[in-house]
Amino acid sequence: MSQEGYDKLIAELHRLESIERPKASAAIAEAREKGDLSENSEYDAAKEAQAHLEDKINLLKVTISEAKVVDTSRLSTDAVQILSKVEMTNMTNKAKMTYTIVSESEANLREGKISIKTPIAQGLLNHKVGDEVEVKIPRGTIKLRIDKITVG
């Protein structure tokens, strides 16, 4: 993953632990003060929200502990790999598109970042500029020509 992606995960973990966790605890305490817990839907909802938050925190901790930050200065533009920014042409409709291949946790289509686990990324990996690759996607098969590879 990129250093930027790693830093975002750390910031999100800090936000969840320092801001969201105290809010969840406060919501439980407030609901508890309203009396009989056996018929207190606010208390049940607050406890459930806290459980979801703790699950999210734990998942984030696992992702961070397993993350490997890639030194982009050591990446090559000879072939497509993680953190490659790939400019390509759809050979069927001649549409141009550009995607940066990133880790799953960094994927964001609006920013042009696709997960390395997507069919398009998998189809592009290890190919070079000028290569035409056929990629199976849910709607069928598309043929893409790699026009340019840079480091994202």
N, C-alpha and C positions, 0 to 999 in steps of 0.2 A: 504494500500500500504506500501511498505517497506520504511525505512528512505532513503535508497539509491535512490529509484525511485522518492521520493519526492524532494530530493536534485537535481536530474537531471532535474526535471521540473522547479525548481527555477532557475537553471543555464541557461536553455534554454530560459526562459522568460527574464532574464537579458540580454542575448546575442541578442535576438530579439529587445528589447527596446533600448539597448545602441549601438548596431552596425548596425543591419539591418534597423531600422527605420530611422536613419540619412542618410544611403545610399539611401533609397527610396526617401527621401525628396530632396537629392542632385540630383538624376536622374530626378525628376520632374522639379526642378529649371533649370537644364541644358537643358531639352527639351523645357521649356517655353522660354528660350532665343533664340530659333531657329525661332521665329516669329509666324506667323498666327496659332493660336491654333485650328481653325476649320479644318485644313487639316494636322495636325501634329500627325502622327501615333506614333511617339516616346513619345509624351506627353500622348496620350491615353493609351499606353502600360505601361508607368510609373505610371499613376494614377491607372490603374487596378492592377498592382503589389503591390502598396501601400495598396489598399483595401484588397487584399488577405492577406497581412502581418498583417493588423489591425484585420482581422477576426481570424487569427491564434493566435495573442496575446490575444484577448478577450476569445477565447476558452480555451487557456492555463490558463488564470486567473480564469475562472469558474472551471476548473479541479482542480486547486490548492486550491481554496476556499472550494470545496466539499471533498477534500482528507482527509482520516483518516489514520494516520500513525499507523501501528500495532507494538506493543512492542514485538519483537520476543522472548524475554526472558520469556514471559508469554504464549507462544504457546506450545501446547501439541503434542506429536508424537503418541498419541493413535489412532487418526483417521485423515483422510485427511481434510485439511482446507486451507484457503488462506495462502500463503507462505510456504506450505508443499512442500518438495522435495520428489517426489514419484518415487521409482524404481519399475518397473512392467514388466510382461512378457505377450506378446501377445500369448494366448493359442493356436491359430490356427497355427502360423508359428514359435512359440517359440522365437521370436525376443524379446530382452531385450531393454527397453527404460527407460529413466529417464526424468521427467519434473518437473519444479517448477511451482506451480500455483500462478499467480500474478494478479494484477489489470490490466484492459484493457490497460492502458497507458504504462505499463511496459513490456507488452508481446513482446517477441523477440525469434522467433523459433530457430535462429542460436545459441542463448545462452541457449536454452532448457527451455525457459520461456513461458508458455502458459497462455492465459487469462482465468480467472475464468469463463468467459461466454462461453467458447468453450464446445462442446459436451463431449469431453474426461474429462475435469475438472469437469463438472457438474455430469458426471457419477461416478467419483471417490469420490466426496465430502461425508464426514461422514462415509466412509468405513474404515475398519481396515486391518492391515497386515494379509495376508492369504485369504482375501475375493476375490472372483471372481465376476467381474461385467460385465454385457453386456452393451455396449455403442453403441447407434445409431449414426453413422457418415454418411456423405453424400454418401459414397460408400456402405453402408449397416450396418451390426452390427458386432462389434468386441468384443471378450471376453478377458478381461484383469485380471491377477492375481496381486494383490498388494504384492510386495516382501519386501519392506522396506519404512518407512516414517521417514524423518528427517526434521529439520527446515532449509529451503532454505537459 
